[in-house]
Amino acid sequence: MDLPANSFKRAIHAGRQQIGLWCSVPSNFTVEILAGSGFHWLLLDTEHSPNELPIVYGQLQAAMEGTAQPIVRIPWNDSVMMKRYLDAGVQSFLIPMVQNAEEARAAVAATRYPPRGIRGFAAASRASRFGRIKDYYDRAEDEICVLVQVETQEALDNLEAICGVEGVDGVFIGPGDLSSSVGYLGKQGDPVIVELIETTIRRITAAGNRAGILTPDEALAKRYIQAGTIFTAVGSDSGILARMSEALARRFAET
């Protein structure tokens, strides 16, 4: 048995735009549906969603027949937590609230076996397909993608240093927390924030890394892609469910 290739990691390093969808609904059923919808990646959220490892385990299984690469956002930059998700077979991570190069290096180290990191050894986890991928330990690092999330003024102050950390495959801008950090709570679409985000995207690109973001605003998504994002989430499952169901109810309420 061969180690699954991380198509998402290869694509962003090759500069190919990857369009994604946020998954906040803690369900393998919805992930199975969405994995075949044509997105390049799905973000399985465990930070701002009532989602836990056993559910994510099922979501990873549900995504296997689809075309979208699953990415898991863990709740915090914690090596013990990351170890458990690595053993479950997660190949791509989004790490929230990374503030500086030291924290970025810690995130990368948690995904690497010694001597390059601190990842713990498991003999027969799902990651190695229960020991059936014989060269897993030699090749695992090649297929692991580490995305770090910058979402405060402190992180922006350290942006180039974060971008320069070996093993950081992408830098994701968190527009919600970033806007609140600089005094624009809940105003991600304010022209000041939009300009700040576009500047941040260009700084990430100029530093030789790859920028990503989430926005359900189609016009903003296109602006950020134009500015240089290479992995761009354009909506969420909960948002689609809420807005589309509201629209359907309104159409019939008006008859």
Buried (B, 14 or more C-beta within 10 A) or exposed (E): EEBBEBBBBBBBBEEEEBBBBBBBBBBBEBBBEBBEEEBBBBBBBBBEBEBEBEBBBBBBBBBEEBEBBBBBBBBEBBBEBBBBBBBBBBBBBBBBBBBBBEBBBBBBBBBBBEEEBBBEEBEEBBBBBEEEBEEBBEEBBEBBBBBBBBBBBEBBEBBBEBBEBEBBBBBBBBBBBBBBBBEBEEBBBEEEBBEBBBEBBEBBBEBEBBBBBBBBBEEBBEBBBEBBBBBBBBBBBBEBEEEEEEEEEEEEEEE
